[in-house]
Amino acid sequence: MIGLLLYLTASRSDILFSVCLCARFQTCPKESHLHAVKRIFKYLAYTPSLGLWYPRNSSFDLHTYSDADFGGSKVDRKSTSGTCQFLGNMLISWFSKKQNSVALSTTKAEYIATGSCCAQIMWMKQQLLDYGFNFEKVSIRCNNTSAIYLGKNHVHHSRTKHIDIRYHFIKDHIEKGDIELIFVPTQEQVADIFTKSLDEQTFSKFRMELGLCEIE
């Protein structure tokens, strides 16, 4: 059941977080996990015509969202990273993954997520360059001001020695003009849908902003 749902996340980005969360318990599943998976199938049964819409008149600017749920895992208190990349209004890539180590603060959790997002952007920029599209200062929209200052201000580095390589990786690409970190309010942080459970209203709002709509 998890394998089928993971395959479906290639086109249904709205279920990515919940499917990945259930997938963490495949080695030792309980009845509660089975009920959670069945709820996902029930949601899909009520939204069979939901799909990604790519309008032909969309702009062609590359921008991204990056977010992290600090200590969101109740089992080991690890954070969850979530990112998504857009070409204009068109969602072209999305990501949700539990971080490998326990972050000691919200800033560090957000910065780790931003690093993953930056790596994805650099790969996408190279792919698009092969088609003749060159993008400068691709915006990474983050809702944590401390993580943004960390990428721009060398003074903060002394307090984050354990993320030394990731710090220099992001800072290097900021200085080269490859990316820029931009603050976005939490209520407009689309990547939230890939990091945590949301209330119905917020979930529906972000789902629509991802470009998922009823397709006849």
Accessible surface in RSA format (square Angstrom, percent):
REM  Atomic radii and reference values for relative SASA: ProtOr
REM  Chains: A
REM  Algorithm: Lee & Richards
REM  Probe-radius: 1.40
REM  Slices: 20
REM RES _ NUM      All-atoms   Total-Side   Main-Chain    Non-polar    All polar
REM                ABS   REL    ABS   REL    ABS   REL    ABS   REL    ABS   REL
RES MET A   1   105.30  54.5  69.23  45.8  36.06  85.9  43.06  36.6  62.24  82.5
RES ILE A   2    19.62  11.2  18.04  13.4   1.58   3.8  18.04  13.0   1.58   4.3
RES GLY A   3    49.79  61.4   0.00   N/A  49.79  61.4  37.45 102.8  12.34  27.6
RES LEU A   4   127.55  71.0 120.34  86.1   7.20  18.1 121.31  85.2   6.24  16.8
RES LEU A   5     2.07   1.2   1.96   1.4   0.11   0.3   2.07   1.5   0.00   0.0
RES LEU A   6    73.60  41.0  63.69  45.6   9.91  24.9  63.97  44.9   9.63  25.9
RES TYR A   7   181.47  84.7 169.82  96.6  11.65  30.3 129.86  97.6  51.61  63.6
RES LEU A   8    60.28  33.6  59.92  42.9   0.35   0.9  60.28  42.3   0.00   0.0
RES THR A   9    11.76   8.4  10.91  11.1   0.85   2.0   0.44   0.6  11.33  17.1
RES ALA A  10    79.12  72.8  52.87  81.6  26.26  59.7  62.94  88.6  16.18  42.9
RES SER A  11    58.09  49.1  56.97  76.0   1.12   2.6  43.34  92.3  14.76  20.7
RES ARG A  12    14.48   6.1  14.48   7.4   0.00   0.0   6.63   9.1   7.85   4.8
RES SER A  13     0.66   0.6   0.00   0.0   0.66   1.5   0.00   0.0   0.66   0.9
RES ASP A  14     7.11   5.0   0.00   0.0   7.11  16.8   0.00   0.0   7.11   7.1
RES ILE A  15     3.73   2.1   3.29   2.5   0.43   1.0   3.73   2.7   0.00   0.0
RES LEU A  16    17.09   9.5  17.09  12.2   0.00   0.0  17.09  12.0   0.00   0.0
RES PHE A  17    24.44  12.2  23.94  14.8   0.51   1.3  23.94  14.5   0.51   1.4
RES SER A  18    39.36  33.3  37.58  50.2   1.78   4.1  32.80  69.8   6.56   9.2
RES VAL A  19     0.00   0.0   0.00   0.0   0.00   0.0   0.00   0.0   0.00   0.0
RES CYS A  20    26.78  20.3  23.45  26.2   3.33   7.8  10.30  26.1  16.49  17.8
RES LEU A  21    62.60  34.9  62.52  44.7   0.09   0.2  62.52  43.9   0.09   0.2
RES CYS A  22    15.27  11.5   9.81  10.9   5.46  12.8   2.00   5.1  13.27  14.3
RES ALA A  23    22.19  20.4  13.70  21.1   8.49  19.3  13.90  19.6   8.28  21.9
RES ARG A  24    68.95  28.9  35.89  18.3  33.06  78.7  36.34  49.7  32.60  19.8
RES PHE A  25    59.76  29.9  56.20  34.8   3.56   9.3  59.47  36.1   0.29   0.8
RES GLN A  26    99.71  55.8  77.55  56.7  22.17  52.8  27.72  59.0  71.99  54.6
RES THR A  27   138.79  98.7 101.47 102.9  37.32  88.9  89.11 119.7  49.68  75.1
RES CYS A  28    89.58  67.8  82.39  91.9   7.19  16.9  30.78  78.0  58.80  63.4
RES PRO A  29    88.26  64.3  66.90  61.0  21.35  77.6  67.13  55.4  21.12 131.3
RES LYS A  30   138.19  67.4 127.61  78.3  10.58  25.2  78.90  71.0  59.29  63.2
RES GLU A  31   124.12  71.3 111.63  84.5  12.50  29.8  42.46  82.1  81.66  66.7
RES SER A  32    71.08  60.1  58.46  78.0  12.62  29.1  50.60 107.8  20.48  28.7
RES HIS A  33    38.22  20.9  37.72  26.2   0.51   1.3  26.42  27.2  11.81  13.7
RES LEU A  34    74.33  41.4  70.49  50.4   3.84   9.7  73.68  51.7   0.66   1.8
RES HIS A  35    94.11  51.4  92.68  64.4   1.43   3.6  70.91  73.1  23.19  27.0
RES ALA A  36    39.64  36.5  33.63  51.9   6.02  13.7  37.49  52.8   2.15   5.7
RES VAL A  37     9.39   6.2   9.39   8.5   0.00   0.0   9.39   8.2   0.00   0.0
RES LYS A  38   107.45  52.4 102.37  62.8   5.08  12.1  58.31  52.5  49.14  52.3
RES ARG A  39   183.66  77.1 176.90  90.2   6.75  16.1  54.60  74.6 129.06  78.2
RES ILE A  40    14.50   8.3  11.56   8.6   2.94   7.1  14.41  10.4   0.09   0.2
RES PHE A  41    70.61  35.3  66.25  41.0   4.36  11.3  66.51  40.3   4.09  11.7
RES LYS A  42   130.06  63.5 124.11  76.2   5.95  14.2  71.97  64.8  58.09  61.9
RES TYR A  43    57.51  26.9  50.95  29.0   6.56  17.1  57.13  42.9   0.38   0.5
RES LEU A  44    21.53  12.0  17.40  12.5   4.13  10.4  17.62  12.4   3.92  10.5
RES ALA A  45    75.24  69.2  44.29  68.4  30.95  70.4  56.33  79.3  18.91  50.1
RES TYR A  46   168.19  78.5 141.60  80.6  26.59  69.2 102.37  76.9  65.82  81.1
RES THR A  47    18.96  13.5  18.28  18.5   0.68   1.6  18.96  25.5   0.00   0.0
RES PRO A  48   108.42  79.0  74.70  68.1  33.73 122.6  81.05  66.9  27.38 170.1
RES SER A  49    44.61  37.7  33.45  44.6  11.16  25.7  32.02  68.2  12.59  17.6
RES LEU A  50    15.73   8.8   5.71   4.1  10.02  25.2   5.72   4.0  10.01  26.9
RES GLY A  51    13.74  16.9   0.00   N/A  13.74  16.9  13.74  37.7   0.00   0.0
RES LEU A  52    28.65  16.0  12.29   8.8  16.36  41.1  12.29   8.6  16.36  44.0
RES TRP A  53   144.43  58.0 139.94  67.7   4.49  10.5 125.95  67.2  18.48  30.0
RES TYR A  54   106.01  49.5  83.20  47.3  22.80  59.3  70.02  52.6  35.99  44.4
RES PRO A  55    31.52  23.0  27.18  24.8   4.33  15.7  29.31  24.2   2.20  13.7
RES ARG A  56   242.77 101.9 200.37 102.1  42.40 101.0  86.30 117.9 156.48  94.8
RES ASN A  57   133.22  91.9  99.73  96.4  33.49  80.6  40.27  96.9  92.95  89.8
RES SER A  58    22.27  18.8   0.36   0.5  21.92  50.5   4.54   9.7  17.73  24.8
RES SER A  59    67.07  56.7  50.72  67.7  16.35  37.7  52.00 110.7  15.07  21.1
RES PHE A  60    85.24  42.6  71.41  44.2  13.83  36.0  73.07  44.3  12.17  34.8
RES ASP A  61    68.70  48.1  66.35  66.0   2.35   5.6  42.56 100.2  26.14  26.1
RES LEU A  62     9.54   5.3   0.00   0.0   9.53  24.0   0.00   0.0   9.53  25.7
RES HIS A  63    21.78  11.9  21.78  15.1   0.00   0.0  11.02  11.4  10.76  12.5
RES THR A  64     0.00   0.0   0.00   0.0   0.00   0.0   0.00   0.0   0.00   0.0
RES TYR A  65    25.16  11.7  25.16  14.3   0.00   0.0   2.25   1.7  22.91  28.2
RES SER A  66     0.05   0.0   0.05   0.1   0.00   0.0   0.00   0.0   0.05   0.1
RES ASP A  67     1.88   1.3   1.88   1.9   0.00   0.0   0.00   0.0   1.88   1.9
RES ALA A  68     7.14   6.6   0.15   0.2   6.99  15.9   0.15   0.2   6.99  18.5
RES ASP A  69    30.27  21.2  29.08  28.9   1.19   2.8   1.19   2.8  29.08  29.0
RES PHE A  70    89.50  44.8  70.93  43.9  18.58  48.3  70.93  43.0  18.58  53.2
RES GLY A  71     9.22  11.4   0.00   N/A   9.22  11.4   7.04  19.3   2.19   4.9
RES GLY A  72    32.86  40.5   0.00   N/A  32.86  40.5  11.98  32.9  20.88  46.8
RES SER A  73    10.08   8.5   4.45   5.9   5.63  13.0   5.47  11.7   4.60   6.5
RES LYS A  74   183.90  89.7 157.38  96.6  26.52  63.1  99.37  89.4  84.53  90.0
RES VAL A  75   116.05  76.4  83.11  75.2  32.94  79.4  88.97  77.3  27.08  73.5
RES ASP A  76    48.96  34.3  34.63  34.5  14.33  33.9  31.18  73.4  17.78  17.7
RES ARG A  77   130.97  55.0 128.88  65.7   2.09   5.0  56.47  77.2  74.49  45.1
RES LYS A  78    51.00  24.9  51.00  31.3   0.00   0.0  13.24  11.9  37.76  40.2
RES SER A  79     0.24   0.2   0.24   0.3   0.00   0.0   0.00   0.0   0.24   0.3
RES THR A  80     3.17   2.3   3.17   3.2   0.00   0.0   0.00   0.0   3.17   4.8
RES SER A  81     3.89   3.3   3.89   5.2   0.00   0.0   2.69   5.7   1.20   1.7
RES GLY A  82     0.00   0.0   0.00   N/A   0.00   0.0   0.00   0.0   0.00   0.0
RES THR A  83     2.44   1.7   2.44   2.5   0.00   0.0   0.06   0.1   2.38   3.6
RES CYS A  84     0.00   0.0   0.00   0.0   0.00   0.0   0.00   0.0   0.00   0.0
RES GLN A  85     0.28   0.2   0.28   0.2   0.00   0.0   0.00   0.0   0.28   0.2
RES PHE A  86     7.32   3.7   7.32   4.5   0.00   0.0   7.32   4.4   0.00   0.0
RES LEU A  87    14.47   8.1  14.47  10.3   0.00   0.0  14.47  10.2   0.00   0.0
RES GLY A  88     2.39   2.9   0.00   N/A   2.39   2.9   1.45   4.0   0.94   2.1
RES ASN A  89   103.00  71.0  93.49  90.3   9.51  22.9  21.68  52.2  81.32  78.6
RES MET A  90    28.56  14.8  28.30  18.7   0.26   0.6  16.57  14.1  11.99  15.9
RES LEU A  91     1.75   1.0   0.00   0.0   1.75   4.4   0.00   0.0   1.75   4.7
RES ILE A  92    63.03  35.9  33.33  24.8  29.70  71.6  36.59  26.3  26.44  71.7
RES SER A  93    21.14  17.9  16.30  21.8   4.84  11.2  11.77  25.1   9.37  13.1
RES TRP A  94    49.06  19.7  26.02  12.6  23.04  54.1  20.33  10.8  28.72  46.6
RES PHE A  95    72.50  36.3  69.56  43.1   2.95   7.7  72.50  44.0   0.00   0.0
RES SER A  96    13.95  11.8   0.80   1.1  13.15  30.3   0.00   0.0  13.95  19.5
RES LYS A  97   110.66  54.0 105.61  64.8   5.05  12.0  62.73  56.5  47.92  51.0
RES LYS A  98    55.20  26.9  47.07  28.9   8.13  19.4  25.34  22.8  29.86  31.8
RES GLN A  99    11.90   6.7   3.44   2.5   8.46  20.1  10.40  22.1   1.50   1.1
RES ASN A 100   124.80  86.1 101.75  98.3  23.05  55.5  35.14  84.6  89.66  86.7
RES SER A 101    65.74  55.6  61.81  82.5   3.92   9.0  43.32  92.2  22.42  31.4
RES VAL A 102    74.79  49.2  56.73  51.4  18.06  43.5  56.73  49.3  18.06  49.0
RES ALA A 103     8.98   8.3   0.00   0.0   8.98  20.4   4.30   6.1   4.68  12.4
RES LEU A 104   135.69  75.6 107.54  76.9  28.15  70.8 110.69  77.7  25.01  67.3
RES SER A 105    34.99  29.6  32.03  42.7   2.96   6.8  33.38  71.1   1.60   2.2
RES THR A 106    58.85  41.9  55.79  56.6   3.06   7.3  34.46  46.3  24.39  36.9
RES THR A 107    30.90  22.0  30.55  31.0   0.35   0.8  15.46  20.8  15.44  23.3
RES LYS A 108    34.59  16.9  34.59  21.2   0.00   0.0   8.13   7.3  26.47  28.2
RES ALA A 109     0.19   0.2   0.19   0.3   0.00   0.0   0.19   0.3   0.00   0.0
RES GLU A 110     6.90   4.0   6.90   5.2   0.00   0.0   0.20   0.4   6.70   5.5
RES TYR A 111     0.21   0.1   0.21   0.1   0.00   0.0   0.21   0.2   0.00   0.0
RES ILE A 112    24.03  13.7  24.03  17.9   0.00   0.0  24.03  17.3   0.00   0.0
RES ALA A 113     0.00   0.0   0.00   0.0   0.00   0.0   0.00   0.0   0.00   0.0
RES THR A 114     1.59   1.1   1.59   1.6   0.00   0.0   0.85   1.1   0.74   1.1
RES GLY A 115     2.56   3.2   0.00   N/A   2.56   3.2   0.42   1.1   2.14   4.8
RES SER A 116    40.01  33.8  27.10  36.2  12.91  29.7  15.25  32.5  24.76  34.7
RES CYS A 117     0.19   0.1   0.00   0.0   0.19   0.4   0.19   0.5   0.00   0.0
RES CYS A 118     0.00   0.0   0.00   0.0   0.00   0.0   0.00   0.0   0.00   0.0
RES ALA A 119    50.79  46.7  42.34  65.3   8.45  19.2  44.31  62.4   6.48  17.2
RES GLN A 120    57.31  32.0  54.04  39.5   3.28   7.8  14.55  31.0  42.76  32.4
RES ILE A 121     0.00   0.0   0.00   0.0   0.00   0.0   0.00   0.0   0.00   0.0
RES MET A 122    47.04  24.4  41.25  27.3   5.79  13.8  41.54  35.3   5.50   7.3
RES TRP A 123   147.65  59.3 140.90  68.2   6.75  15.8 127.14  67.8  20.52  33.3
RES MET A 124    12.38   6.4  11.56   7.7   0.82   1.9  12.36  10.5   0.02   0.0
RES LYS A 125    22.04  10.8  18.41  11.3   3.63   8.6  15.60  14.0   6.44   6.9
RES GLN A 126    98.79  55.2  96.47  70.5   2.32   5.5  39.59  84.3  59.21  44.9
RES GLN A 127    72.40  40.5  72.18  52.7   0.23   0.5  14.64  31.2  57.77  43.8
RES LEU A 128    25.46  14.2  25.42  18.2   0.04   0.1  25.46  17.9   0.00   0.0
RES LEU A 129    86.61  48.2  75.88  54.3  10.73  27.0  75.90  53.3  10.72  28.8
RES ASP A 130   105.20  73.7  66.92  66.6  38.28  90.5  28.03  66.0  77.17  77.0
RES TYR A 131   172.47  80.5 144.53  82.2  27.94  72.7 103.38  77.7  69.09  85.2
RES GLY A 132    67.30  83.0   0.00   N/A  67.30  83.0  34.90  95.8  32.40  72.6
RES PHE A 133    87.62  43.8  84.84  52.5   2.78   7.2  87.28  52.9   0.34   1.0
RES ASN A 134   101.43  69.9  70.79  68.4  30.63  73.8  20.56  49.5  80.87  78.2
RES PHE A 135    30.47  15.2  26.94  16.7   3.53   9.2  29.13  17.7   1.34   3.8
RES GLU A 136   113.40  65.1  90.50  68.5  22.90  54.5  54.53 105.5  58.87  48.1
RES LYS A 137   122.62  59.8 113.80  69.8   8.82  21.0  57.90  52.1  64.72  68.9
RES VAL A 138     2.88   1.9   0.66   0.6   2.22   5.3   2.88   2.5   0.00   0.0
RES SER A 139    11.37   9.6  10.13  13.5   1.24   2.9   6.59  14.0   4.78   6.7
RES ILE A 140     0.00   0.0   0.00   0.0   0.00   0.0   0.00   0.0   0.00   0.0
RES ARG A 141    70.19  29.5  70.19  35.8   0.00   0.0   6.03   8.2  64.16  38.9
RES CYS A 142     1.35   1.0   1.35   1.5   0.00   0.0   0.75   1.9   0.59   0.6
RES ASN A 143    28.70  19.8  11.76  11.4  16.94  40.8   0.66   1.6  28.04  27.1
RES ASN A 144    23.07  15.9  20.30  19.6   2.77   6.7   3.60   8.7  19.47  18.8
RES THR A 145    65.16  46.3  61.79  62.6   3.37   8.0  34.78  46.7  30.38  45.9
RES SER A 146    47.23  39.9  45.96  61.3   1.27   2.9   8.72  18.6  38.50  53.9
RES ALA A 147     0.76   0.7   0.68   1.0   0.08   0.2   0.68   1.0   0.08   0.2
RES ILE A 148     9.92   5.6   9.89   7.4   0.03   0.1   9.92   7.1   0.00   0.0
RES TYR A 149   123.12  57.5 122.94  69.9   0.18   0.5  79.55  59.8  43.56  53.7
RES LEU A 150     1.73   1.0   1.73   1.2   0.00   0.0   1.73   1.2   0.00   0.0
RES GLY A 151     0.49   0.6   0.00   N/A   0.49   0.6   0.00   0.0   0.49   1.1
RES LYS A 152   118.13  57.6  88.15  54.1  29.98  71.4  52.42  47.2  65.71  70.0
RES ASN A 153    59.23  40.8  56.11  54.2   3.12   7.5  14.71  35.4  44.52  43.0
RES HIS A 154   109.72  60.0 104.39  72.6   5.33  13.6  73.51  75.8  36.21  42.1
RES VAL A 155   110.69  72.8 101.22  91.6   9.46  22.8 107.94  93.8   2.75   7.4
RES HIS A 156    43.41  23.7  42.74  29.7   0.67   1.7  21.74  22.4  21.68  25.2
RES HIS A 157    31.08  17.0  31.08  21.6   0.00   0.0  17.40  17.9  13.68  15.9
RES SER A 158    74.96  63.3  57.11  76.2  17.85  41.1  45.79  97.5  29.17  40.9
RES ARG A 159   165.94  69.7 145.07  74.0  20.87  49.7  69.70  95.3  96.23  58.3
RES THR A 160     8.02   5.7   8.02   8.1   0.00   0.0   8.02  10.8   0.00   0.0
RES LYS A 161   153.82  75.0 141.99  87.1  11.83  28.2  84.93  76.4  68.88  73.4
RES HIS A 162   118.04  64.5  77.71  54.0  40.33 103.2  74.78  77.1  43.26  50.3
RES ILE A 163    14.68   8.4   9.85   7.3   4.83  11.6  14.68  10.6   0.00   0.0
RES ASP A 164    57.39  40.2  55.79  55.5   1.61   3.8  18.96  44.6  38.43  38.3
RES ILE A 165   147.43  83.9 142.49 106.2   4.95  11.9 144.73 104.2   2.70   7.3
RES ARG A 166    82.30  34.6  77.15  39.3   5.15  12.3  12.42  17.0  69.88  42.4
RES TYR A 167     0.00   0.0   0.00   0.0   0.00   0.0   0.00   0.0   0.00   0.0
RES HIS A 168    85.46  46.7  83.12  57.8   2.34   6.0  56.56  58.3  28.90  33.6
RES PHE A 169    71.24  35.6  63.54  39.4   7.69  20.0  70.62  42.8   0.62   1.8
RES ILE A 170     0.00   0.0   0.00   0.0   0.00   0.0   0.00   0.0   0.00   0.0
RES LYS A 171    36.61  17.9  36.61  22.5   0.00   0.0  10.87   9.8  25.74  27.4
RES ASP A 172    58.38  40.9  55.69  55.4   2.69   6.4  18.26  43.0  40.11  40.0
RES HIS A 173    22.57  12.3  22.57  15.7   0.00   0.0  15.21  15.7   7.36   8.6
RES ILE A 174    34.52  19.6  25.67  19.1   8.85  21.3  25.67  18.5   8.85  24.0
RES GLU A 175   119.75  68.8  81.41  61.6  38.34  91.3  44.32  85.7  75.43  61.6
RES LYS A 176   131.72  64.3  98.52  60.5  33.19  79.0  65.19  58.7  66.53  70.9
RES GLY A 177    12.53  15.5   0.00   N/A  12.53  15.5  12.25  33.6   0.29   0.6
RES ASP A 178    22.01  15.4  22.01  21.9   0.00   0.0   0.00   0.0  22.01  22.0
RES ILE A 179     1.16   0.7   0.00   0.0   1.16   2.8   0.00   0.0   1.16   3.1
RES GLU A 180    60.98  35.0  60.39  45.7   0.58   1.4  12.23  23.7  48.74  39.8
RES LEU A 181     6.51   3.6   1.96   1.4   4.55  11.4   1.96   1.4   4.55  12.2
RES ILE A 182    67.82  38.6  64.63  48.1   3.19   7.7  67.82  48.8   0.00   0.0
RES PHE A 183   101.47  50.8  81.86  50.7  19.61  51.0  81.86  49.6  19.61  56.1
RES VAL A 184    11.19   7.4  10.80   9.8   0.40   1.0  11.19   9.7   0.00   0.0
RES PRO A 185    45.22  33.0  43.34  39.5   1.88   6.8  45.22  37.3   0.00   0.0
RES THR A 186    76.86  54.7  72.66  73.7   4.21  10.0  49.47  66.4  27.40  41.4
RES GLN A 187   117.24  65.6 107.37  78.5   9.86  23.5  52.98 112.8  64.26  48.7
RES GLU A 188    87.06  50.0  85.31  64.5   1.75   4.2  22.70  43.9  64.37  52.6
RES GLN A 189     0.00   0.0   0.00   0.0   0.00   0.0   0.00   0.0   0.00   0.0
RES VAL A 190     3.43   2.3   3.43   3.1   0.00   0.0   3.43   3.0   0.00   0.0
RES ALA A 191     0.00   0.0   0.00   0.0   0.00   0.0   0.00   0.0   0.00   0.0
RES ASP A 192     8.19   5.7   8.19   8.2   0.00   0.0   0.00   0.0   8.19   8.2
RES ILE A 193     5.31   3.0   1.00   0.7   4.31  10.4   1.00   0.7   4.31  11.7
RES PHE A 194     0.10   0.1   0.10   0.1   0.00   0.0   0.10   0.1   0.00   0.0
RES THR A 195     0.43   0.3   0.00   0.0   0.43   1.0   0.00   0.0   0.43   0.7
RES LYS A 196    61.81  30.2  57.23  35.1   4.58  10.9  49.50  44.6  12.31  13.1
RES SER A 197    96.41  81.5  69.65  92.9  26.76  61.6  48.40 103.1  48.01  67.3
RES LEU A 198    45.06  25.1  12.73   9.1  32.33  81.3  18.53  13.0  26.52  71.4
RES ASP A 199    90.09  63.1  73.92  73.6  16.17  38.2  50.36 118.5  39.73  39.6
RES GLU A 200   148.18  85.1 135.41 102.4  12.77  30.4  54.19 104.8  93.99  76.7
RES GLN A 201   150.85  84.4 140.08 102.4  10.77  25.6  49.72 105.8 101.13  76.7
RES THR A 202    39.84  28.3  37.72  38.2   2.11   5.0  19.87  26.7  19.96  30.2
RES PHE A 203    46.50  23.3  46.50  28.8   0.00   0.0  46.50  28.2   0.00   0.0
RES SER A 204    40.53  34.2  38.69  51.6   1.84   4.2  25.93  55.2  14.60  20.5
RES LYS A 205    84.90  41.4  75.99  46.6   8.91  21.2  62.34  56.1  22.56  24.0
RES PHE A 206     0.84   0.4   0.84   0.5   0.00   0.0   0.84   0.5   0.00   0.0
RES ARG A 207    48.82  20.5  48.82  24.9   0.00   0.0   0.00   0.0  48.82  29.6
RES MET A 208   143.76  74.4 133.08  88.1  10.68  25.4  92.71  78.8  51.05  67.6
RES GLU A 209    75.55  43.4  54.43  41.2  21.12  50.3  36.88  71.3  38.67  31.6
RES LEU A 210     0.00   0.0   0.00   0.0   0.00   0.0   0.00   0.0   0.00   0.0
RES GLY A 211    16.74  20.6   0.00   N/A  16.74  20.6  16.56  45.4   0.19   0.4
RES LEU A 212     5.01   2.8   0.00   0.0   5.01  12.6   0.00   0.0   5.01  13.5
RES CYS A 213    49.07  37.1  44.86  50.0   4.21   9.9  34.33  87.0  14.74  15.9
RES GLU A 214   105.36  60.5  83.30  63.0  22.06  52.5  53.60 103.7  51.76  42.3
RES ILE A 215    69.29  39.4  58.06  43.3  11.23  27.1  61.04  44.0   8.25  22.4
RES GLU A 216   201.51 115.7 138.27 104.6  63.24 150.6  96.22 186.1 105.29  86.0
END  Absolute sums over single chains surface
CHAIN  1 A    11884.5       9968.6       1916.0       6960.0       4924.5
END  Absolute sums over all chains
TOTAL         11884.5       9968.6       1916.0       6960.0       4924.5
